[in-house]
Amino acid sequence: MKYPFHQKESNGRLIREFSADVASDELVWHRDRADRHVKVRSGEGWQLQLENRLPKNLVPGEIYFIPKNTYHRVIKGQQRLVVEIEENSMKITKRQLRRIIREAISSPDQDKRMYDVIIDTLPVRGDGISGRELVDAVNQELPDIGAELIYNFLDELLEDDVVSFDVEMDEWSLRTR
């Protein structure tokens, strides 16, 4: 992929240089996977625009924060633009890593089948069912799926507010909205 800038690394930071001759249509909306602090070293007339915001003039010496996963773009100025980018390294929780791994090795069809069995098995009101009972019920319908994968999937449903879990009673149930 061709980028509209030249880049080098210096002391753990990225130094990017945009030519004064860069075509405006090369400066596209994009997002980055990590938070970034961008210091403008030089350049006049350039702007930074974050999603749902008006463009801001980029001022040499100033530092601008771009949150991860936020769409943004630079708008061409009259001179060459040089910026220094400090990127906060990506941090990932064990739960997020498990989810990424599961998504990589499982199919969307498998997730749908698991979801359907769990929703059909869990009560909406009243007493829930234990984790062991729920895993056994899913295993009866889907014997090719292991208990750990089912528990990880339940954790995701819990994060997404689809299910409830009572720790004291060890009971799973559907979340009522």
Secondary structure, DSSP 4 states (H G I P E B T S, - for coil): ---SSEEEEETTEEEEEE-TT--GGGS--B--SS-EEEEEEE-SS-EEEETTS--EE--TT-EEEE-TT--EEEE--SS-EEEEEEEPPP---HHHHHHHHHHHHS-HHHHHHHHHHHHHHS-SSS--B-HHHHHHHHHHH-TTS-HHHHHHHHHHHHHTTSEEEETTTTEEEEPP-
